[in-house]
């Protein structure tokens, strides 16, 4: 990307002044190397978002930004309904509420190493993964609507986990104002047999150990110490979320002209928040968020069963669960005034700072855990939200490394078997139903996650707390 098109505000802040039909400026947070390596489409998409009605402050892109559908992946934008603001299905994404949860195991690295293969086999047996994967849960119409309305709370009520889990999940495990009636029968059919499954793509279940601590006090508050073993689960709303995204993008694109919205790109399809279509989408999207929260809760239960089969003293308490790919109504301060805004985060993570009222009491003084997933075989990170992030990007941070090449390019460059064998030599055990999928998700197909995390830290989006290295990876 040509950096001469930006005005550099500091080492990690690059602004695109409002021009043409842009209603607000745009900002990309990244260091020079990351921004130069970004696709030019990121520039185009972050400026296109800035043209949408009712956008507030800036259109943002995180350090892991890359080209997406309409919005860049890593895009953040907030809209004011009182100013004619819109909600965009493309600004949320297809895998609604894809997110990460991290669990303490109570074990140490030396406990895992002798049983790596046995644990990997047990996890792979119990947690279905891959394209079209299905689980043992079958939801009828009534059960589906209960799940979509109840999220992780519903899952706990069904016996998948405990009430203590809910304290460490965004929205306490259930998003309000979900409307299952706005979810099509086709979307519900796609999800009927998919609860408790990882799916495919970049989704994973990883057993990791704490390799490095960067902030001792906060790490201690998070219960993280060198050598501790944790488990990270990365997945979302599966077929249901994808179907909702597909259907509402089509509806929004077809009705934009009726609402007087001129789209610079059809993929930016949106509807006024206060319109019937906008409200229908929000109800369906919130139901999909609950689906993802319930899905991760069920996978947590299955993971606990797998650990119990191998160890007698693991506990798997929840550190935190945080989503990306959402639109949430939040209160943010703009020019000294508190305003209710609909914050779109697409491939971006909420990062509330210390003292925020929505954080559980045990974490409130430290700030929200921000869970940054690596790519298969590379490190993941735990960060903490900052007070500065509120002013920088509506309390938002990056969500992962971000792709550096397409899946097609990765398949041409690597063989899945080679990657599995190479990772084993590094002490990482991989289980996947698809070697082709492994090739698509090759570690080098992604940006350097360490560089992305450093840029987020230096930009004030979130504070670096701990680095995690993988031991076992179950990959879709």
LINZI-V149775 format. One line per field, one symbol per residue. ss: DSSP state (2 for helix, 1 for strand, 0 for the rest). psi: psi as a letter, one per 20 degrees, with the letter a starting at -180 (. if undefined). burial: + if it has 24 or more other ideal C-beta (glycine too) atoms within 12 Angstrom, else -. A space follows every 10 residues. Layout:
ss=???
psi=???
burial=???
This chain:
ss=0022201111 0011110000 0000111110 0222222002 2222222220 0000111111 1111110000 0011111110 2220011100 0000000011 1111111122 2220022222 2222220100 0000000000 2222222222 2222222000 0022220012 2220000002 2200222222 2000001000 0001111111 1110022222 2000000111 1111100222 2222222222 2222200000 0000022201 1100022222 2222222222 2222222222 2222222222 0000001111 1110011111 1111001111 1111110111 0000000000 2222000011 1110000001 1111102222 2220011101 0010002222 2220022222 2222200011 1100222222 0022210022 2222222200 0111111111 111110
psi=qoiiiqooha hjooqoqprc jphrrqppoq rggghhiqqh hggghhhghi iqpjqperpq prhjprpaoe qqpjqpqqqo hikkqrpphh igrgmpkpap qppphjrrgh hggikggggg ggghhhopqr pjqqaipopa gghghgghhi chgggghijn arhhhhikqp kkioprkqnh iipqhgghhh ihjjpkqhbb cjqropprqo hqphnggggg hikpqpiqpr pppoacjbhg ggggggghgg gghiighhjk popiphikpr qphjrggghg ggggghhhgh ggghghgghg ghghgghhhh qikqhlqpgq ppqrmrpqoq pqpoljppqp qoopookqpq mqrpiphiqq hiighhrppo ooparpirqr qprpqqhhhg hglllqrria hpqirrhggg hhhqpghggg gghhhjjppp pqiohghggh kpgiirrohg hgggggghij hqppgqppqq gpoop.
burial=+----+---- -+++++---- -+++++++++ +--++-+++- ++++++++++ ++++++++++ ++++++++++ ++++++++++ +-++++++++ ++++++++++ +++++-+-+- ++--++--++ -+++-+++++ +-+-+-+-+- --++++++++ ++++++---+ +---++++++ +++++--+++ -+++--++-+ ++++++++++ ++++++++++ +++++--++- +++++-++++ ++++++++++ +++++++++- +++-++--+- +-+++-++++ +++-+-++-+ ++++++++++ ++++++++++ +++++++--+ +--+++++++ ++++++++++ -+-+----+- ++++++++++ ++++-+-+++ --+--+++++ ++++++++++ ++++++-+++ ++++++++++ +++++-+--+ ---+-+--++ --+----+++ ++++-+++++ ++++++++++ ++++++++++ ++++++++++ ++++++
